[in-house]
Amino acid sequence: MKVAIIGAGFSGMLAAYLLEKEGIDVTVYEKQEYLGGHCRTIASINENIELGTTVLFSKSIKELLIELQIDYTERFIYRNYIDDNYNNVEHMLSDEISLLIEELNRLRVILDRYTPILQGTNYGNIHKDLLVPLKTFLKNNNLNIVHHVIEPYLSSFGFGNIEDVQAYYAFKTFNINTIYTFIQGKKLLFIKKGTTELIHKLSKKVSDIRLSLEVTNIDIKDNKVIVDTIYNSESFDKVLIATKLPIGVIKNQFYNKFMEKVITNPFISCAFEVTNKKLTTTYYKTNLGKKGKIQCFHTSRHNHKTILVAYAYGIANNKIIDNITNDLCHTGIDIKRLITVKQWDIFPHVENKKLTEDFYEELFNRQKDSNMRLIGSLISKPELGNLYLSVNEIVKELT
C-alpha cells in the first residue's frame, strides 16, 4: 500500500512514522522548506526558543517521547496577570475562590449531561446546547467566575475570543480536569530541547519527505488518489490530509466543501531578548481574544540570557509588532533585541453559523469507505497528546 501524507506538522510526521513502522510505503508532502508546522524551535548556542507549541498538558504523549528517547521535564508554571493600566492583578479575588469551587462543581454536573459527546479523541456529534458561543453558554448557566478563569487559557492557546468560539470546541479541549490542572498549578510537560527535536526524531524514521512542494491537486481516479504538484504527478492508494488546503485543491466535492467551511485564527509569536531576569508567564486580561493585541508572554533563561516570547492575534506587520513592543515596555520589560516574528494559522474550526450537530459525524461516516482521510487538528482538539492518540487510532484502522 502506498500512502501520501499532506502536511509535515506533528500529525503528518507522526502518521508517517507509525505507518513506516508497519512497513507501509509513505510519501510526505510539505509546502514549507522545513518540517514541523507549529512544532518550531530556534536553536543556537545553549538556546532553544520555542515559537509554537510550548507545553503539553496531556501526559499521554510520554509514551512517544520515551519511545523516541527524547528528554522531557515536568515543572510548575507561575502566572501573572496585567490589567488595562499595566498593573499586576490577581486572576481572581480571594472571596471569589469559594464561588469558583461551587461553579466548577456545577459545571461538572452540567457537562456530565454531554459526556458521550465530549468524550472521545476526535470531534463528533454535537449537542445543540454546545453550538452556542462559550460566553453565552457560561452566562446561561450562571458561570461567571469560570468565564474569567478559563478565558486566558483559551486565548493563549489560539481559540480566539470567548464570544466567538463555540462551547463544544472549548470543552473538548478544556475539560474539567484540564481546568483544574491550570487552576491548581500542576506540573506541565516540556521537551527539553524543544518540539523541533520531536519532529527531527520522527523524520529520521521516514524515508520519503518532499519539502517545498505544495500540492496543487488531489483527485480520485480508478480508486487511486492522484496527487499533483507544479512539478509532477503521482498515484497512491490512500491520502491522509493533515492541514487545511486551499479551496479547489481537492476535487472531491464533499471534502472541498469541508475545506470551505473550516477557518483558522491568524496568530503570531514574537521572540525578544530582554534584560529582565525575574519574569513569569503573564496574561493581559484587557486584551484577551482581541486582534492586534498581545495576549500573553512566557519567558525562559538560556546561557544567562532571558528570552521572552509574546503572542498576539493578527497578521504580522509593523503596527502589531509596535503594539506588542509598547505593551511590553509599559509593563516594565526592557527589550534588548527582537529575535524573530513567526506567523501562524491555528485552530482549524467551523464558525458559529456553519457548524451543525452532525458536521463531524457526517465526515467520519464518509471517511469509512474513502481512500481520502483527514487527520490531526482538522478532526481533533489541537493538543499534542490528544493528536498523538488520534493519529494512532487512524493508523491502526489503516493497517
C-alpha positions as CSV (number, residue, x, y, z in Angstrom):
1,M,0.0,0.0,0.0
2,K,1.2,3.5,-0.9
3,V,0.1,6.4,1.3
4,A,0.5,10.1,0.7
5,I,0.5,12.5,3.6
6,I,-0.2,16.2,3.0
7,G,1.4,18.4,5.7
8,A,4.5,17.7,7.7
9,G,3.4,19.1,11.1
10,F,3.3,16.9,14.1
11,S,0.3,14.9,13.0
12,G,1.6,14.3,9.5
13,M,5.0,13.3,10.6
14,L,3.6,11.0,13.4
15,A,1.3,9.3,10.9
16,A,4.3,8.8,8.5
17,Y,6.4,7.4,11.3
18,L,3.7,5.0,12.5
19,L,2.9,3.8,9.0
20,E,6.6,3.2,8.2
21,K,6.9,1.1,11.3
22,E,4.2,-1.1,9.8
23,G,6.1,-1.5,6.6
24,I,3.8,0.8,4.5
25,D,5.3,3.0,1.7
26,V,4.8,6.6,2.7
27,T,5.4,9.9,0.9
28,V,5.1,13.2,2.9
29,Y,4.4,16.5,1.1
30,E,5.2,19.8,2.7
31,K,4.8,23.2,1.1
32,Q,7.3,24.9,3.5
33,E,11.0,24.4,3.4
34,Y,11.0,23.0,6.9
35,L,9.3,20.3,8.9
36,G,7.2,20.6,12.0
37,G,4.4,23.1,11.5
38,H,3.6,24.5,14.9
39,C,6.5,22.5,16.4
40,R,9.1,25.1,15.8
41,T,12.2,25.7,17.9
42,I,15.0,28.1,17.2
43,A,18.3,26.5,18.3
44,S,21.6,28.3,18.9
45,I,24.4,28.1,21.4
46,N,22.8,26.9,24.6
47,E,19.4,28.2,23.5
48,N,16.2,26.5,22.5
49,I,13.5,29.1,21.8
50,E,10.0,27.6,21.4
51,L,7.9,29.7,19.0
52,G,4.8,27.5,18.6
53,T,3.7,24.7,20.9
54,T,5.2,25.3,24.3
55,V,3.7,23.0,26.9
56,L,1.9,19.7,27.0
57,F,-1.0,19.3,29.5
58,S,-1.7,15.8,28.5
59,K,0.6,13.0,29.7
60,S,-0.4,10.5,27.0
61,I,2.4,11.7,24.8
62,K,5.0,10.5,27.2
63,E,4.8,7.0,25.6
64,L,6.0,8.5,22.3
65,L,8.8,10.6,24.0
66,I,10.1,7.6,25.8
67,E,10.0,5.5,22.6
68,L,12.0,8.2,20.7
69,Q,14.4,8.7,23.6
70,I,13.5,12.4,24.0
71,D,14.3,14.1,27.2
72,Y,11.5,15.9,28.8
73,T,10.8,17.7,32.1
74,E,7.8,18.5,34.2
75,R,7.7,21.8,36.1
76,F,5.3,24.3,37.6
77,I,4.3,27.4,35.7
78,Y,3.8,30.6,37.7
79,R,1.4,33.0,36.2
80,N,0.9,36.8,36.4
81,Y,-2.0,38.9,35.2
82,I,-1.9,42.5,33.9
83,D,-4.9,45.0,33.9
84,D,-5.6,47.8,31.5
85,N,-3.3,50.1,33.5
86,Y,-0.4,47.6,33.2
87,N,-0.6,46.8,36.9
88,N,-0.2,43.3,38.3
89,V,-3.5,42.0,39.5
90,E,-4.8,38.7,40.9
91,H,-6.5,36.4,38.5
92,M,-9.4,36.3,40.9
93,L,-10.2,37.9,44.3
94,S,-9.8,35.8,47.4
95,D,-13.5,36.0,48.1
96,E,-14.3,34.5,44.7
97,I,-12.5,31.2,45.4
98,S,-15.4,29.7,47.2
99,L,-17.7,30.8,44.4
100,L,-15.3,29.2,41.8
101,I,-15.4,25.9,43.6
102,E,-19.2,26.0,43.7
103,E,-19.3,26.9,39.9
104,L,-16.8,24.2,39.0
105,N,-18.9,21.6,40.8
106,R,-22.0,22.8,38.9
107,L,-20.1,22.8,35.7
108,R,-19.0,19.2,36.2
109,V,-22.7,18.2,36.7
110,I,-23.7,20.2,33.6
111,L,-21.0,18.7,31.4
112,D,-21.9,15.2,32.6
113,R,-25.1,15.6,30.6
114,Y,-22.9,15.7,27.4
115,T,-20.3,13.1,28.4
116,P,-20.9,10.8,25.4
117,I,-20.4,13.9,23.1
118,L,-17.4,15.4,24.9
119,Q,-15.5,12.1,25.5
120,G,-13.6,10.5,22.7
121,T,-10.4,11.5,21.0
122,N,-11.9,13.2,17.9
123,Y,-14.6,15.6,17.2
124,G,-18.0,14.0,16.6
125,N,-21.7,14.6,17.1
126,I,-22.5,17.9,18.8
127,H,-25.4,18.6,21.1
128,K,-27.3,21.8,20.1
129,D,-26.6,23.2,23.6
130,L,-22.9,23.3,22.8
131,L,-23.2,25.1,19.4
132,V,-23.5,28.5,21.1
133,P,-20.5,30.7,21.9
134,L,-18.8,29.7,25.1
135,K,-19.6,33.1,26.7
136,T,-23.3,32.5,26.0
137,F,-23.2,29.0,27.4
138,L,-21.5,30.2,30.6
139,K,-23.8,33.1,31.0
140,N,-26.9,30.9,30.5
141,N,-25.6,28.6,33.3
142,N,-24.6,31.5,35.6
143,L,-20.9,30.5,35.5
144,N,-19.4,34.0,35.7
145,I,-16.2,33.1,37.7
146,V,-15.5,30.1,35.4
147,H,-15.7,32.6,32.5
148,H,-12.9,34.7,33.9
149,V,-10.8,31.8,35.0
150,I,-10.6,29.9,31.6
151,E,-10.6,32.9,29.3
152,P,-6.8,33.5,29.4
153,Y,-6.1,29.9,28.6
154,L,-8.5,29.8,25.7
155,S,-6.9,33.0,24.3
156,S,-3.3,31.9,24.8
157,F,-4.0,28.5,23.1
158,G,-5.3,30.3,20.0
159,F,-9.0,29.7,20.4
160,G,-9.7,33.4,19.9
161,N,-12.5,35.4,21.6
162,I,-14.7,33.7,24.2
163,E,-17.6,35.4,22.4
164,D,-16.9,33.6,19.2
165,V,-15.6,30.1,20.0
166,Q,-18.3,27.5,20.4
167,A,-18.8,25.8,23.8
168,Y,-18.2,22.4,22.0
169,Y,-14.7,23.2,20.9
170,A,-13.8,24.8,24.3
171,F,-15.0,21.9,26.4
172,K,-13.5,19.3,24.1
173,T,-10.1,20.7,24.9
174,F,-10.6,22.4,28.3
175,N,-12.5,19.8,30.2
176,I,-12.9,19.9,34.0
177,N,-9.6,18.0,34.6
178,T,-7.7,20.4,32.4
179,I,-9.2,23.4,34.0
180,Y,-8.2,22.1,37.4
181,T,-4.7,21.5,36.1
182,F,-4.3,25.2,35.4
183,I,-6.1,26.4,38.5
184,Q,-4.1,24.2,40.8
185,G,-0.9,25.0,39.1
186,K,0.0,21.3,38.5
187,K,3.2,20.5,36.7
188,L,3.2,20.7,32.9
189,L,5.4,18.8,30.5
190,F,8.2,20.4,28.5
191,I,10.5,18.8,25.9
192,K,14.0,19.8,27.0
193,K,15.4,20.6,23.5
194,G,12.2,21.9,22.1
195,T,9.5,20.3,19.9
196,T,11.7,20.5,16.8
197,E,13.7,17.6,18.3
198,L,10.4,15.6,18.4
199,I,9.9,16.3,14.7
200,H,13.6,15.5,13.9
201,K,13.4,12.1,15.7
202,L,10.2,11.3,13.7
203,S,11.7,12.4,10.4
204,K,14.7,10.1,10.8
205,K,12.4,7.1,10.5
206,V,10.6,8.4,7.4
207,S,12.2,7.6,4.0
208,D,10.3,9.9,1.6
209,I,9.8,13.6,2.6
210,R,9.3,16.2,0.0
211,L,9.8,19.8,1.1
212,S,8.9,23.0,-0.6
213,L,6.4,21.0,-2.8
214,E,2.9,22.5,-2.5
215,V,0.2,20.1,-3.5
216,T,-2.0,21.7,-6.2
217,N,-4.5,19.0,-6.9
218,I,-5.9,15.9,-5.3
219,D,-8.2,13.7,-7.3
220,I,-9.5,10.1,-7.2
221,K,-9.4,8.1,-10.4
222,D,-9.9,4.4,-10.8
223,N,-9.8,4.0,-7.0
224,K,-6.4,5.6,-6.9
225,V,-5.6,9.0,-5.4
226,I,-3.7,11.3,-7.8
227,V,-1.5,13.9,-6.0
228,D,-0.2,16.7,-8.2
229,T,2.4,19.4,-7.5
230,I,3.5,22.0,-10.0
231,Y,6.4,19.7,-10.9
232,N,4.9,16.2,-11.1
233,S,2.0,13.8,-10.5
234,E,1.9,10.6,-8.6
235,S,-0.6,7.9,-7.8
236,F,-1.3,6.5,-4.3
237,D,-3.7,4.0,-2.6
238,K,-4.7,6.4,0.1
239,V,-4.0,10.0,1.1
240,L,-4.0,11.5,4.7
241,I,-4.6,15.2,4.8
242,A,-3.2,16.9,7.9
243,T,-3.6,20.5,7.0
244,K,-6.2,22.9,5.7
245,L,-5.9,23.1,1.9
246,P,-6.9,26.0,-0.4
247,I,-10.3,25.8,-1.9
248,G,-10.3,23.8,-5.2
249,V,-7.2,21.6,-4.4
250,I,-9.4,18.6,-3.5
251,K,-11.6,17.7,-6.4
252,N,-13.9,15.6,-4.3
253,Q,-17.0,17.8,-3.7
254,F,-17.6,16.8,-0.1
255,Y,-14.0,17.3,1.1
256,N,-13.7,20.5,-0.8
257,K,-16.9,21.9,0.9
258,F,-15.4,20.8,4.2
259,M,-12.3,22.9,3.5
260,E,-14.5,25.9,2.5
261,K,-16.2,25.8,5.9
262,V,-13.0,25.4,8.0
263,I,-11.3,28.6,9.1
264,T,-8.2,29.2,11.2
265,N,-7.1,32.0,13.5
266,P,-4.2,34.2,12.4
267,F,-1.7,34.2,15.3
268,I,1.8,35.5,15.7
269,S,4.7,34.9,18.1
270,C,7.5,37.3,18.7
271,A,10.7,36.3,20.4
272,F,12.7,39.0,22.2
273,E,15.8,39.1,24.3
274,V,15.1,41.2,27.4
275,T,17.3,42.3,30.3
276,N,14.7,41.5,33.0
277,K,15.7,38.3,34.9
278,K,12.7,37.5,37.1
279,L,9.7,37.2,34.8
280,T,6.8,34.7,34.8
281,T,4.2,33.8,32.3
282,T,1.9,36.8,32.0
283,Y,-1.6,37.3,30.6
284,Y,-3.0,40.7,29.6
285,K,-6.6,40.5,30.8
286,T,-7.9,43.5,28.9
287,N,-6.6,42.2,25.6
288,L,-7.8,38.6,25.7
289,G,-9.2,37.5,22.3
290,K,-8.7,40.9,20.7
291,K,-7.0,41.2,17.4
292,G,-3.7,43.1,17.1
293,K,-3.2,42.9,20.9
294,I,-0.7,40.9,23.0
295,Q,-2.4,38.0,24.7
296,C,0.4,36.7,26.9
297,F,4.1,36.0,27.1
298,H,6.3,33.4,28.6
299,T,10.0,33.5,29.3
300,S,12.9,31.2,29.6
301,R,16.5,31.6,30.7
302,H,19.3,30.5,28.3
303,N,23.0,30.9,29.0
304,H,22.4,33.9,31.3
305,K,20.0,35.5,28.8
306,T,16.3,36.0,29.2
307,I,14.2,35.1,26.2
308,L,10.6,36.4,26.1
309,V,8.0,35.0,23.5
310,A,4.9,37.1,23.1
311,Y,1.7,36.0,21.3
312,A,-1.0,38.1,19.5
313,Y,-3.9,37.6,17.1
314,G,-3.5,39.1,13.6
315,I,-1.3,39.3,10.6
316,A,2.4,40.2,11.3
317,N,3.1,43.9,10.3
318,N,4.9,46.9,11.8
319,K,1.7,48.1,13.6
320,I,1.1,44.9,15.5
321,I,4.8,44.5,16.4
322,D,4.8,48.1,17.7
323,N,1.6,47.3,19.8
324,I,3.3,44.3,21.3
325,T,6.5,46.2,22.0
326,N,4.7,49.1,23.6
327,D,2.6,46.9,25.8
328,L,5.8,45.1,27.0
329,C,7.6,48.4,27.7
330,H,4.6,49.7,29.6
331,T,4.7,46.5,31.7
332,G,8.3,47.3,32.7
333,I,10.0,45.0,30.2
334,D,13.4,46.2,28.9
335,I,13.8,44.9,25.4
336,K,17.3,44.3,24.2
337,R,16.5,43.0,20.7
338,L,13.8,41.4,18.6
339,I,14.9,37.9,17.6
340,T,12.1,36.8,15.2
341,V,8.5,37.0,14.3
342,K,6.6,34.0,13.2
343,Q,3.1,33.9,11.6
344,W,0.8,31.0,12.3
345,D,-2.6,29.8,11.2
346,I,-4.0,27.9,14.1
347,F,-7.1,26.1,15.5
348,P,-8.9,24.8,12.4
349,H,-12.6,25.1,13.2
350,V,-16.0,25.9,11.8
351,E,-17.6,29.3,12.6
352,N,-20.9,29.6,14.5
353,K,-23.3,29.8,11.7
354,K,-21.9,26.9,9.7
355,L,-21.2,24.4,12.5
356,T,-24.1,21.9,12.8
357,E,-24.8,19.0,15.1
358,D,-23.9,16.3,12.6
359,F,-21.0,18.2,10.8
360,Y,-18.2,15.9,12.0
361,E,-20.3,12.8,12.3
362,E,-21.1,13.1,8.6
363,L,-17.4,13.5,7.9
364,F,-16.4,10.3,9.7
365,N,-19.2,8.4,8.0
366,R,-17.9,9.5,4.6
367,Q,-14.3,8.5,5.6
368,K,-15.2,4.9,6.4
369,D,-15.3,3.9,2.8
370,S,-13.0,6.6,1.3
371,N,-9.3,6.4,0.4
372,M,-9.0,10.0,1.5
373,R,-8.8,10.8,5.2
374,L,-8.5,13.9,7.3
375,I,-6.2,13.7,10.3
376,G,-4.8,15.9,13.1
377,S,-6.3,19.2,14.2
378,L,-8.8,19.1,11.3
379,I,-10.7,16.5,13.2
380,S,-9.3,16.6,16.8
381,K,-8.6,19.0,19.5
382,P,-5.2,20.8,18.8
383,E,-3.1,19.4,21.7
384,L,-0.1,17.2,21.1
385,G,-1.1,14.4,23.5
386,N,-4.6,14.2,22.0
387,L,-3.3,14.4,18.4
388,Y,-0.9,11.5,19.3
389,L,-3.9,9.4,20.3
390,S,-6.0,10.4,17.3
391,V,-3.3,9.6,14.7
392,N,-2.6,6.3,16.4
393,E,-6.3,5.3,16.1
394,I,-6.4,6.2,12.4
395,V,-3.1,4.3,11.6
396,K,-4.5,1.2,13.4
397,E,-7.6,1.4,11.2
398,L,-5.5,1.6,8.0
399,T,-3.2,-1.3,9.0
